[in-house]
Amino acid sequence: MGFISSKKVKTRKEHICFGCQNNIPKGETAIRNTQTDGGEIYSLYFCETCSQYCGKCRDCFDYESAGEGYIAECKREREED
């Protein structure tokens, strides 16, 4: 998996946030990360809340096997500590 770019965008259609699995409505601001895996290029969208949370935490970016909803999981674990 390789990182290509990250950009703040205004969505043209609804997306699901990769970090928390909540809906990002059309016309909202989101962070679009473009990546490649096995020669395939794809984008992941993150809501403002998740992108701000990860900017403070940074652990999420170091978690190589992060799957859908991993930011929400990280937030729950930190609240329990």
Backbone torsions as a table, in degrees:
resi	resn	phi	psi	omega
1	MET	NA	134.9	179.8
2	GLY	-132.4	138.8	179.0
3	PHE	-83.0	133.7	178.1
4	ILE	-107.1	-54.9	-177.8
5	SER	-160.8	165.1	175.7
6	SER	-136.7	133.6	-176.2
7	LYS	-147.6	140.6	173.8
8	LYS	-80.8	126.0	-176.1
9	VAL	-132.9	161.8	170.1
10	LYS	-102.4	120.7	-172.6
11	THR	-67.8	140.8	176.9
12	ARG	-96.1	-10.8	175.4
13	LYS	-152.5	172.0	178.3
14	GLU	-68.4	145.3	175.0
15	HIS	-136.6	161.8	173.0
16	ILE	-103.1	129.7	178.9
17	CYS	-67.3	126.9	179.5
18	PHE	-66.9	-28.4	-177.0
19	GLY	-77.9	-40.1	-175.0
20	CYS	-123.9	-7.9	179.9
21	GLN	70.0	15.9	174.7
22	ASN	-86.5	158.8	-179.9
23	ASN	-73.4	137.0	170.5
24	ILE	-108.3	107.5	-176.5
25	PRO	-66.7	158.4	174.3
26	LYS	-57.6	135.6	177.4
27	GLY	89.8	-3.9	179.0
28	GLU	-87.6	158.6	175.5
29	THR	-82.0	137.6	179.1
30	ALA	-147.8	166.0	173.8
31	ILE	-103.3	125.2	178.8
32	ARG	-107.2	116.8	174.6
33	ASN	-100.5	125.7	177.4
34	THR	-102.5	130.9	-175.3
35	GLN	-138.0	168.0	176.3
36	THR	-129.6	145.3	178.1
37	ASP	-150.8	117.4	-179.9
38	GLY	61.0	33.6	179.5
39	GLY	85.1	-5.1	179.8
40	GLU	-98.3	134.6	178.4
41	ILE	-103.0	134.4	-179.8
42	TYR	-149.0	165.0	179.6
43	SER	-119.5	143.5	173.8
44	LEU	-116.6	137.1	-179.7
45	TYR	-109.8	140.1	179.1
46	PHE	-126.9	133.5	177.2
47	CYS	-69.4	165.4	-179.8
48	GLU	-59.2	-40.5	-178.9
49	THR	-61.0	-47.5	-179.3
50	CYS	-67.1	-40.6	-179.0
51	SER	-67.2	-36.3	176.6
52	GLN	-69.0	-40.9	179.4
53	TYR	-63.0	-46.4	-179.6
54	CYS	-66.5	-31.1	178.1
55	GLY	-62.9	-29.7	179.1
56	LYS	-86.6	-38.1	-172.4
57	CYS	-79.5	-50.0	-177.7
58	ARG	66.5	-19.4	177.9
59	ASP	-61.3	-35.2	-178.0
60	CYS	-59.9	-36.8	-177.9
61	PHE	-72.5	-21.8	-179.4
62	ASP	-91.4	-4.2	-175.8
63	TYR	-90.0	94.2	-172.4
64	GLU	-62.7	-32.5	-177.3
65	SER	-97.5	26.5	-179.5
66	ALA	-61.9	128.6	178.5
67	GLY	-112.8	-176.4	-179.4
68	GLU	-56.8	133.3	178.0
69	GLY	84.1	8.1	-174.4
70	TYR	-66.8	-27.8	179.5
71	ILE	-71.5	-42.6	176.7
72	ALA	-60.3	-40.2	178.0
73	GLU	-64.3	-43.1	178.8
74	CYS	-60.9	-43.5	179.7
75	LYS	-62.2	-43.0	178.8
76	ARG	-62.2	-44.1	-179.3
77	GLU	-63.4	-40.6	-179.6
78	ARG	-69.1	-33.1	177.6
79	GLU	-68.7	-31.0	179.9
80	GLU	-74.9	-27.7	-178.7
81	ASP	-70.9	NA	NA
